[in-house]
Amino acid sequence: MNGHAEDSTFRILSLDGGGIMGTYSASVLSFIEQAANVQIASYFDLVTGTSTGGLIALALAMNIPATKVLNIYREQGSRIFPYAGLHRRLIRRIQHLLQPKWSLDCLREVVHEIVGDGELKDAKRYLVIPSFDCTSGKAHIFRTPHHPSFQFDKNRTAVGVGLATAAAPTYFSAFTSRGSGRTYLDGGVWANCPTLVGIVEAVRWLGKKPEQVRVLSIGVTQEPYYATQPGKKFGGILSWNVGIIALLMQAQMTGSLLVTEELIGKRLLRIDTFVERGRFRMDDASKISELAALGKADGEKHLEMVVQEFLTRPAPPPKFFT
């Protein structure tokens, strides 16, 4: 990456999905905000995020500091994913076979604390938030009204969009919008790492060239995934079990980053860290402190590069068609 960015540079902040592991990315952003004495979203033209990353993206675009978001994860994460003893966990696993594991109503309350009362048209940055529309059976992107064609979502509440992008299958019930009657699932089913979603938006709808785009992409920690064991190489459904989900999520994320690098080369900065298998789960709130500590360490590690490449000048106000 070059040491200085030109004035024509279009900066994108991209935030991965991952449940409570979003504590990691919130901590990265919180550290950078405090160390550089900035409100980080004001330096990005467009913010995109999926699932838990979508919640953070919505909050940042509504001028909510990353430190406040991190504190909500720390203080309220166990409300969404409450800890239980061994007996209760066993019962919950059995129930999980037939019904969602956690309460969407509880998630709604915490999402409101994170993103506030605003609507998409109130955002201070361009926003693109992936979800999946179960009514039409198609991928869906919630957008601020930054093009005359994008008027449908502008009055949607940040809470509604947050629930639509974070309703992870089997963990939460699908979210049905009261306004449209449409039902949505977590955007992570197709764009858990939304770097490409942000780049396409910038090029297709905001008139930017790929060479103008820089992306700061923040993950939620990742585990190395290997399928070299005989049980998986030559196995069937029982051998793969739920491991197929981990494979698809890992492949989706690495594929998105691979194509992003093909498009913009070294103008992509990725902040993430590998952890041992099984250390974190998207609904294990007991690891919030560890996730926050890792995020702080990686924020410190990448601080100089982020400042040099992304914090050189505040982004101009977005232009909305309202």
Salt bridges, closest charged atoms under 4 A:
ASP16 OD2 - ARG270 NH2 2.78
GLU109 OE1 - ARG79 NH2 2.46
GLU113 OE2 - ARG79 NH1 2.91
ASP117 OD1 - HIS112 NE2 2.44
GLU119 OE1 - LYS121 NZ 3.54
ASP133 OD2 - ARG182 NE 2.66
ASP153 OD2 - HIS140 NE2 3.55
ASP153 OD1 - ARG156 NE 2.65
GLU201 OE2 - ARG143 NE 2.73
GLU201 OE2 - HIS146 NE2 2.77
ASP272 OD2 - ARG270 NH2 3.15
GLU276 OE1 - ARG279 NH1 3.95
ASP283 OD2 - LYS101 NZ 2.76
ASP283 OD1 - ARG281 NE 3.75
ASP284 OD2 - ARG281 NH1 3.90
GLU290 OE1 - ARG279 NH2 3.23
GLU309 OE1 - ARG214 NH1 3.15
